[in-house]
Structure formats: C-alpha cells, structure tokens
Amino acid sequence: MSRKVVDFLQFVEVTNDIGVNIVIDNHGLSTLNSDKSVNLLTQTMLTIGASFASMELKQTMERMNSGEKST
C-alpha cells in the first residue's frame, strides 16, 4: 500500500474515521472491531510492518547509491 510509514498510517486513520474496515484475510486482521472501534493489535502490527517496509526501501536505496559511487 505504501512504503512511507506516515502515509500508510494516515491512510489507515482516515479509513478508520469514516468507518471503513480494512481486512487482511490471510492473516486474520481487521482494522476495526465489530463495534467499529479501532483494533489496536492490528494497528500495531500494521505500524511494525510499515516500518519494516520503510527500512527495506532505505536499505535498497543505500545499496543502489553505493554501487553508483564505486563505478
């Protein structure tokens, strides 16, 4: 969905605010509980996942840039 943690979290917050539940079926996750309250466990897991995606992007960019410098 996004490689920037802030963008991703803003997207999830907007969908939560308007009552849209994001369901990740293969992991059994949903962003809202049945009473439409925020599912804090899912939010935490999504935040961690987005952080890892961001870290991976930064590492990939660093590797690409270091390869350009050595040639």
C-alpha positions, -999 to +999 in steps of 0.1 A: +000+000+000+027+024+009+064+024+017+062+056+039+051+049+074+034+083+078+014+080+046+003+045+055-008+054+090-027+085+077-045+063+052-055+038+079-066+066+102-088+082+075-104+048+068-110+042+105-125+077+109-151+071+082-158+035+094-141+016+066-127-017+079-096-029+061-095-067+063-063-087+057-080-121+054-049-143+050-036-130+084-069-127+101-065-090+107-091-062+105-085-025+114-119-021+131-136-043+158-172-053+154-183-022+174-163+000+149-136+008+175-100+007+164-084-027+166-052-018+185-034-051+179-039-048+141-029-012+142+003-021+160+011-049+136+005-027+106+027+000+120+055-025+125+050-039+090+051-004+075+083+004+095+100-027+081+089-018+045+103+017+050+136+003+064+138-021+034+133+008+010+161+028+026+185-001+026+178-008-011+184+029-019+216+029+000+228-002-018+219+012-052+237+045-044+268+028-030+270+008-063+269+040-083+297+056-063+320+027-068+318+027-106 
